[in-house]
């Protein structure tokens, strides 16, 4: 059997095609096409229409009212405490600007805190899943067909297929393999990686229990969103649901089966999003992030599910989607206007969830479903690269907030995505105005060049009212920042089994203290990197679509200096400048320390050796490390077997032939249809 049209860009002006002519056993097969129309959705206008009954078992309006009120009260309390600290000596214009900039920061912190508090009280009891997903019930038998979609782009083929083999085996253990087909949707352009994918697929296809397919697109139109849209346009009509993964995703068969069953039981549900647990962290940075999200991420996640209800959001992976609902509502246009707001939709997932809800479909979270996993960037530099890409995608949502027909909570989700990256520049600006204002205060002891003068200067300016007001501001800010973490620890301490899985009380408290210190050091770095990213994005500089590094690897001092040296230099310069104003140096020292140590933190955080040392000492332990789930062990066992495969060298029939791109190559209908007819937003 022959399949033509797998293209790889080798850096020349022409395309390189491979003609895959092999035996039937090793051939790259695709199923008969079952086209499903995916029209481009109008974002500039909305004609409305009949609304379906959204799948929901509760009225969430009261919950949202409580959440809004609590968020406003907490934010106002924190802001007033800060105002009282500043207002004792009168409020200058610069201080007034600083207070205005701090208001959104307090609102965001308060929303995070109140969401975690709601989740905490829910988890104190015996919560029930809003869609009835219950692991204690017998394994269901889904009747509808579900496609498992694994989009890849220049990924480590052995790692990808090791996870796919583990998921296939886990599905087979549930007895539901026939209800699921697996599609590897490749956007790979590196020829060596593509050959590795084909070799791994050939073996996987021989051993898989589910039916598996592999497809390489001729053109990378629309990136991941276009990859999924192409699949929907060609095969979507044959499947009721599609379970969308990322290249680093791992899900148990039980989780996938229960998601498919929930979609069948709730015909108004358009999407169900799981909470992926981070696994396989090896470096200090990855293990710290893994520990933090595992320890107290579920508290905020549960609270978010409680008040968002059927108007939740989509994270782009580890979620099941109703195929026809997606096709009829989520065709994405090319946005009008200049960069960064125009062009392809980058962070497509949040917009897709908003469009699903606009079409009357419920978008839900599955807060208590276990068995959904992913990996994190192994170091600070790769995290910053991914963060910049997300920043560009979220900033692009700014004009989309006003898209006609969206549910008001969908607009809130889009706005929160934008705000999450605007907060860093706001914090930076607030700090800048605060420092300048402090330097310009009359009577400031700027002449205290000798540290011996500090004590006398302090006695001269001590104001107990100011100290009391400052104390309240610090206390409230600390509660908002660290309260969710403490609530997560309390929940773990109440569960004996879970407490042991984290290594016991002493190890948990030690890990928590270290995580808080590292978070405090990294926060100023992210403030600088996100501020710089936002400035560059607004100037029109694109983030690209490079392969994401997922495996652990050392970062050289040269690499760290090139990426983070400017931050360390800035921190050092500020420290020297503030040396002549000791009170200001003391107040800003937590931030300055993180800035000065930017490059060393990047190198240390990428150390796999130190990461393993911490693990051996019980630091940053998670239940997935102390008692690894079966599917994680299976994926790890699969990896050496695939790595040991002989290199698949091109045979005569596989020799690359340089030729122009095929005429009439298939493009995703969702991207091409009517793209120029989209009204300007």
Order of alpha helices (4+ residues) and beta strands (2+ residues): beta-beta-alpha-alpha-beta-alpha-beta-alpha-beta-alpha-beta-beta-alpha-beta-beta-alpha-beta-alpha-alpha-beta-beta-alpha-alpha-alpha-alpha-alpha-alpha-alpha-alpha-alpha-alpha-alpha-alpha-beta-alpha
